[in-house]
Amino acid sequence: MLSAFYTRQGDARDVLRVDELNLPTPARGEVRVKVFASGINPADVKRRAGAIARPMVFPIVIPHSDGAGVIDAVGAGVSPAREGERVWLWNAQWCRAFGTAAEFIALPSAHAVPLPPSASFEVGAALGVPGMTAHRCISVLNDLRNRSVLVFGASGAVGRLCVQFAKSRGAMVAGVVRTPSGKASLSDVGADGCFIASDPGFVQAVTCFAGSRGVDHIVDVDFAANVGLYLGLLARHGSVVVFGSASGMRPAVDVLPLQKHGVTLHFVSGAEQPRHCRDQAIQHINQMLAARRLSVRLPVAYRLQDIAGAHERVEAGAAGKVILDIALPGAAG
């Protein structure tokens, strides 16, 4: 099978190769999926580059945890009725060597979720990490009806889904973005407001949106960059859900003012969450997909052979989810 892989970390064009590898055989409890689309997340790119301070655990890695395709074989213990099923994949390469950047993948059956007929494979490949992360960010919050939620990084893959999940639970939701184009990208997801973080009147604008008491909840893509803003934005006894800290993993935090304000902090991971939360996320994502109430932003897709260019696009800060179209016509070269 044609696969993209690397055997050492480094720049995309230096380490990524595309070549034939052996077709996987599904083990007990696994399914084999013919992959039609592979989704690229920032974490995939950082692991390949060595930007995450972890050595390679496996001698060869096929990257990417997200994807979509059709089950073409099942292992022992899996119903044969699953063969031919359209599926979207999550955590495909989490703690495993082989991800979705290949024509086929074998993985645990539970990681291959039925894809509603109304959803394309490209949309399915955009769901895994962003969808599970965003749902976890919103599900840890209490009753959101008539509550205000401020989402930092709202134009990103996770942020857009956070806006939509919070709206589906009755919240009043505003996004925070870096550019006017990011602001425009939220027009189709029902955000009640959108602010550019660098604007001089940012805090005052949020106060006008939420009222003088401040927002009830913040969802944050970059804890290190934004923690200093929390007290000026957040209502007393409000909460913050953190799913990233790209500006620094060891920020200096003045804890006492946050404590006196009654702030509750949640740190979440899409990959690591309780099973019942995972199951709820999958159910909710598929319900919204089937009802055509979930929007993902997909820039131009790349061919598998052009994976290096796709990784570079993610590194350059592409808006939305970059996809490899592996078995579909029309991908960019």
Secondary structure, DSSP 8 states (H G I E B T S, - for coil): -EEEEBSS-S-HHHH-EEEE-------TTEEEEEEEEEEE-HHHHHHHHT-SS---SSSSBB--SEEEEEEEEE-TTS-GGGTT-EEEESSTTTTSSB-SSBSEEEEEGGGEEE--TTS-HHHHHTTHHHHHHHHHHHHTS---TT-EEEEETTTSHHHHHHHHHHHHTT-EEEEEESSHHHHHTTTTTT-SEEEETTSTTHHHHHHHHH-TT-EEEEEESBHHHHGGGHHHHEEEEEEEEE--BTT-SS----HHHHHHTT-EEEE--SSS--HHHHHHHHHHHHHHHHTT---------B-GGGHHHHHHHHHTT-SS-EEEESSSTT-B-
